[in-house]
C-alpha cells in the first residue's frame, strides 16, 4: 500500500489577522506574496512528478496566510477534485460559511484546521479581537458539512497555563481533532517553561484526554515529547524487532513532509529557516536528495537525542531547539530526559 507524502502549501501571504507569533508577520514582512495561477499549476505538476518517482500519494495542506483569500483558491480546489487528491485547509474562521464548507467537501476537503491559542482574552491578544468566539462558532458549520474540524494550539510561556481549560472548551464544542505544538521563533519565548514544568503540563493534558476519551474529540499527540512521556509510563515500548537504522516516528523533517512558500521556496520545515530549494526552479525529486536536504537527516548529529534509545521514535522538536539556539541538532529545551552527552 502506497504511503502519503504531505505538502504544506502556502499559496498566499494574504491574511485577515496579524498574529504576534506568525512566521509571516511576527518579525516584519516587506511584501505579501501570492502565487499566480500558472505558478500554482507548476507546483502541482512538480509535486505529482515527485510522488510518481518515489511511489507516494500526494496530500496537500493548503494554507497561507488564509488560502481562501487567494483569487484562484476555488480553481485550485476544483483541480484537486478532478485529480482525486485529498487536502486539508489550514486557515481562519472569518470566511467559513455553510456554502463554503459544502463546496469544500464536494472538492475533497477532509479537514479544516483553525487555531485557538488560549482562552478568549489571550487568544484575541495573540490574533484578532473577536476571533476566539468566531472560531468556536464555525466548528458546527464545518462539522455539518462532513468535514473534520481541527483546532491547533501554539503553546508558549504566555498561554501554557490556559491549555487545560481550553481542552475543556474544545471538547464542549465537539471539535473532532485537537492538537498542540510549541512555539518556535524569537518574537515569543518558551524560556520560562522548564523541562519539568513541561512534563507536568503533558501529564495534566494526558488526564484531560482520558477524561474525554469517549467524546467526539480525538487528541492528536503532535508534540514528539509525548513519546518520551508514554515511554516512561510504559505506554510506549520499543519493539523487539526494531531496526537500529530505521526511523519509525518523530519529526517528519526530511522524511515525508516539506513546505512550499508563496515565493516558491521549499522548506524542510516551515517552523524554522530551512530553505532547500525553489519549486519554480528545481525539481522536487532532485531537492529531496540534494546535500542541503540530506543535512536534515543526519540523525547521528543530534547532540542529545543521538545518545538516546528513543532516537528513532522521538527526537523532540528540532525546530524548537533551533528557535532557541540556532542549531537544528541541539537538545530540545523542554526535554526532561537525562542523557549522557
C-alpha positions, 0 to 999 in steps of 0.5 A: 500500500502506497504511503502519503507524502504531505505538502504544506502549501502556502499559496498566499501571504494574504491574511485577515489577522496579524498574529504576534507569533506568525512566521509571516508577520511576527518579525516584519514582512516587506511584501505579501506574496501570492502565487499566480495561477500558472505558478500554482499549476507548476507546483502541482505538476512538480509535486505529482512528478515527485510522488510518481518517482518515489511511489507516494500519494500526494496530500496537500495542506493548503494554507497561507496566510488564509488560502481562501483569500487567494483569487484562484483558491476555488480553481485550485480546489476544483483541480484537486477534485478532478485529480482525486487528491485529498487536502486539508485547509489550514486557515481562519474562521472569518470566511467559513460559511455553510456554502463554503464548507459544502463546496469544500467537501464536494472538492475533497476537503477532509479537514479544516484546521483553525487555531485557538491559542488560549482562552478568549482574552489571550487568544484575541491578544495573540490574533484578532479581537473577536476571533476566539468566539468566531472560531468556536462558532464555525466548528458546527458549520464545518462539522455539518458539512462532513468535514473534520474540524481541527483546532491547533494550539501554539503553546508558549510561556504566555498561554501554557497555563490556559491549555487545560481549560481550553481542552475543556472548551474544545471538547464542549464544542465537539471539535473532532481533532485537537492538537498542540505544538510549541512555539518556535521563533524569537518574537515569543519565548518558551524560556520560562517553561522548564523541562519539568514544568513541561512534563507536568503540563503533558501529564495534566493534558494526558488526564484531560484526554482520558477524561474525554476519551469517549467524546467526539474529540480525538487528541492528536499527540503532535508534540514528539515529547509525548513519546518520551512521556508514554515511554516512561509510563510504559505506554510506549515500548520499543519493539523487539524487532526494531531496526537500529537504522530505521526511523519509525516516528518523530519529526517528519523533517526530511522524511515525508513532509516539506513546505512550499512558500508563496515565493516558491521556496521549499522548506524542510520545515516551515517552523524554522529557516530551512530553505532547500530549494525553489519549486519554480526552479528545481525539481522536487525529486532532485531537492529531496536528495540534494546535500542541503536536504540530506543535512536534515537527516543526519540523525547521528548529529543530534547532540542529545537525542543521538545518545538516546534509545528513543532516537528513532521514535522521538527526537523532540522538536528540532525546530524548537531547539533551533528557535532557541539556539540556532542549531537544528541538532541541539537538545530540545529545551523542554526535554526532561530526559537525562542523557549522557552527552 
